[in-house]
Amino acid sequence: MANSPRVNINLVGKGKASFSEDFLRWTFNIGKIIIAATELVALLALGYRFYIDRKIIDLHDQIKREQLFVESQKTKEENYRSIQARLANVKQTDEATNVKIGIMNNILESVSTGNFTSTNLTIDSTNIKLDGVAFSIFPINSFIDQLKKNPAVTSISLDDIASTTRGIQFKISIELKEVKT
């Protein structure tokens, strides 16, 4: 027969690889997987960094917008605080004035009923001084009792009392509570 091609078949198979060859092949494959996983983690970290940087930039922009808004409201806030301070001053003045008006009404009532005559009145921020003449000591006692009932009065001082031909001459000093600012 003429030359026919020959086929050799190896039925035994490959020769058995040694343990060290199998171990090296296994470690190289695991090493490739570890390197690929590490590169994947690094790429994810880089992408997350870009995401976080974008958020930081957006937050800085938002802070600048809010800061401009707050600065634009500065004059309104100053006006509002000024109005509050003025209203507090008006309230304080009103309270102090109402106390003094109440005491002056007591004095005017005593003068109009004829209990006091020739009154001299001096008023400052926390003191009222009253000089006058009464026909007897009883209207003076009654007036002092009225003042004692007033919660704004801190002290009453009968500075001078003397008997004259016109009646009983007296000087009373009334100290008022200081109105807090």
C-alpha positions in Angstrom: 0.0 0.0 0.0 1.1 3.2 -0.7 2.0 5.5 1.9 -1.0 6.2 3.9 -1.1 8.7 6.6 -0.6 7.4 10.0 -2.5 8.5 13.0 -1.1 8.0 16.5 -3.6 8.0 19.3 -2.3 8.3 22.8 -4.8 6.5 25.0 -2.8 7.0 28.2 -3.4 10.7 28.3 -1.2 13.4 29.5 1.3 12.7 32.0 0.3 13.5 35.5 1.3 16.9 36.6 3.1 17.1 39.9 1.6 18.8 43.0 3.9 21.8 42.7 2.8 22.4 39.1 -0.8 22.2 40.1 -0.2 24.6 43.1 1.6 27.1 41.0 -1.1 27.1 38.3 -3.8 27.5 41.1 -1.9 30.4 42.8 -1.4 32.2 39.4 -5.1 31.9 38.7 -6.1 33.2 42.2 -3.5 36.0 41.8 -5.1 37.1 38.5 -8.5 37.1 40.2 -7.2 39.1 43.2 -5.5 41.7 40.9 -8.7 42.0 38.8 -10.8 42.5 42.0 -8.3 45.0 43.4 -8.4 47.0 40.1 -12.3 46.8 40.2 -12.3 48.2 43.8 -9.8 50.9 42.8 -12.1 51.9 39.9 -15.1 51.9 42.1 -13.3 54.1 44.7 -12.2 56.5 41.9 -15.8 56.7 40.6 -17.1 57.3 44.2 -14.5 60.0 44.7 -15.8 61.8 41.6 -19.4 61.4 42.9 -18.4 62.8 46.3 -16.5 65.7 44.7 -19.5 66.6 42.6 -21.7 66.6 45.7 -19.2 68.8 47.6 -19.1 71.3 44.7 -22.9 71.3 44.6 -23.1 71.9 48.4 -20.6 74.8 48.1 -22.7 76.3 45.4 -25.8 76.0 47.5 -24.1 77.5 50.5 -23.0 80.5 48.4 -26.6 80.9 47.2 -27.9 80.7 50.7 -25.2 83.1 52.0 -26.2 85.7 49.3 -29.9 85.3 50.4 -29.0 85.8 54.1 -26.8 88.8 53.3 -29.7 90.3 51.3 -31.9 89.9 54.3 -29.4 91.7 56.6 -31.0 95.1 56.3 -34.5 93.7 57.0 -33.2 91.9 60.1 -31.6 95.1 61.3 -34.8 97.0 60.8 -36.8 94.3 62.6 -34.4 94.4 65.6 -34.5 98.2 65.6 -38.3 98.1 65.7 -38.2 95.5 68.5 -35.8 97.7 70.6 -38.0 100.7 70.0 -41.2 98.8 71.0 -39.4 97.6 74.2 -38.5 101.2 75.0 -42.1 102.3 74.4 -43.4 99.5 76.7 -40.9 100.5 79.4 -41.8 104.1 79.1 -45.5 103.3 79.1 -45.1 101.2 82.3 -43.1 103.8 84.1 -45.6 106.5 83.0 -48.6 104.5 84.1 -47.2 104.1 87.6 -46.5 107.8 87.9 -49.9 108.7 86.5 -51.6 106.4 89.0 -49.8 108.2 91.9 -50.5 111.6 90.4 -54.2 110.7 90.2 -54.1 109.8 93.9 -52.5 113.2 94.6 -55.1 115.0 92.4 -57.9 113.2 94.1 -56.7 114.3 97.5 -56.3 117.9 96.3 -59.7 118.0 94.6 -61.4 116.7 97.7 -59.7 119.4 99.7 -57.5 117.1 101.7 -54.3 118.7 100.5 -53.6 122.3 99.5 -50.6 124.2 98.3 -49.0 121.1 96.8 -45.6 121.1 95.2 -44.8 118.1 93.0 -41.3 116.9 91.7 -41.1 113.8 89.5 -37.9 112.1 88.1 -37.2 108.6 86.8 -37.7 106.7 90.1 -38.6 109.3 92.7 -41.7 111.5 93.4 -41.5 114.3 96.0 -44.6 115.9 97.3 -44.7 119.0 99.5 -48.1 120.2 100.7 -50.4 121.3 103.4 -53.2 119.2 104.9 -55.9 120.3 107.4 -55.1 117.3 109.6 -52.9 114.2 109.8 -55.7 111.8 108.7 -55.6 112.7 105.0 -51.8 112.2 105.0 -52.2 108.8 106.7 -54.9 107.9 104.2 -52.7 109.0 101.2 -49.7 107.0 102.6 -51.9 103.9 103.0 -53.0 104.2 99.3 -49.3 104.4 98.3 -48.5 101.3 100.3 -51.0 99.3 98.3 -49.3 100.3 95.0 -46.9 97.5 93.9 -44.6 99.9 92.1 -43.8 101.8 95.2 -40.6 100.5 96.9 -40.4 103.0 99.8 -42.3 105.9 101.3 -40.5 108.5 103.4 -42.3 111.2 105.4 -39.3 113.6 105.4 -40.8 116.6 107.2 -44.0 117.2 109.1 -44.8 120.4 110.9 -47.9 122.2 112.3 -48.5 125.6 110.9 -51.3 128.2 111.1 -52.5 126.9 107.6 -52.6 123.3 108.8 -50.0 120.5 108.8 -47.2 121.0 106.4 -45.5 117.8 105.1 -42.9 116.5 102.7 -43.2 113.0 101.3 -40.6 111.1 99.2 -41.8 108.2 97.2 -39.3 105.8 95.6 -40.5 103.7 92.7 -39.3 100.4 91.3 -36.9 100.9 88.4 -38.4 99.6 85.2 -36.1 97.0 83.6 -35.0 97.6 80.0 
